[in-house]
Amino acid sequence: MKLWASEQEFNDAFRERIKALRLSRGWSQSRVATMLGIDLERYKKYETRSIMPLYLVTKFTLLVDKSLEYTVTGHEER
């Protein structure tokens, strides 16, 4: 399992994964924001500079049909 050298490295990888999962479904940021029940600007920051709070991560995970472990770490359950 990959370990992150720093909090910043983890955060960057997490934001990239959120974006990749959205794009793999062909969804716009606006669509995901609506599905999560938040405004677009708030969602945009979760892909660019801030970490999505856990209560939204769990909702996002259900939307993209991935495990929580994969969404957070990038690794599938064993």
URNOR-V19134 format. One record per residue. N is the residue number from 1. PHI is phi in radians with two decimals (NA if undefined). Layout:
BEGIN
n=N phi=PHI
n=N phi=PHI
END
This chain:
BEGIN
n=1 phi=NA
n=2 phi=-1.28
n=3 phi=-1.90
n=4 phi=-1.60
n=5 phi=-1.25
n=6 phi=-2.68
n=7 phi=-1.05
n=8 phi=-1.08
n=9 phi=-1.09
n=10 phi=-1.07
n=11 phi=-1.04
n=12 phi=-1.09
n=13 phi=-1.12
n=14 phi=-1.10
n=15 phi=-1.09
n=16 phi=-1.09
n=17 phi=-1.16
n=18 phi=-1.01
n=19 phi=-1.12
n=20 phi=-1.09
n=21 phi=-1.12
n=22 phi=-1.12
n=23 phi=-1.13
n=24 phi=-1.13
n=25 phi=-1.72
n=26 phi=1.29
n=27 phi=-1.64
n=28 phi=-1.41
n=29 phi=-1.08
n=30 phi=-1.07
n=31 phi=-1.09
n=32 phi=-1.14
n=33 phi=-0.99
n=34 phi=-1.09
n=35 phi=-1.12
n=36 phi=-1.47
n=37 phi=1.36
n=38 phi=-2.23
n=39 phi=-1.39
n=40 phi=-1.03
n=41 phi=-1.06
n=42 phi=-1.14
n=43 phi=-1.11
n=44 phi=-0.95
n=45 phi=-1.17
n=46 phi=-1.27
n=47 phi=-1.68
n=48 phi=-2.13
n=49 phi=-2.57
n=50 phi=-2.12
n=51 phi=-1.60
n=52 phi=-1.17
n=53 phi=-1.16
n=54 phi=-0.97
n=55 phi=-1.12
n=56 phi=-1.45
n=57 phi=-1.04
n=58 phi=-1.14
n=59 phi=-1.13
n=60 phi=-1.06
n=61 phi=-1.00
n=62 phi=-1.14
n=63 phi=-1.10
n=64 phi=-1.60
n=65 phi=0.99
n=66 phi=-2.16
n=67 phi=-1.27
n=68 phi=-1.07
n=69 phi=-1.02
n=70 phi=-1.13
n=71 phi=-1.05
n=72 phi=-1.43
n=73 phi=-1.86
n=74 phi=1.53
n=75 phi=-2.06
n=76 phi=-1.32
n=77 phi=-1.11
n=78 phi=-1.66
END
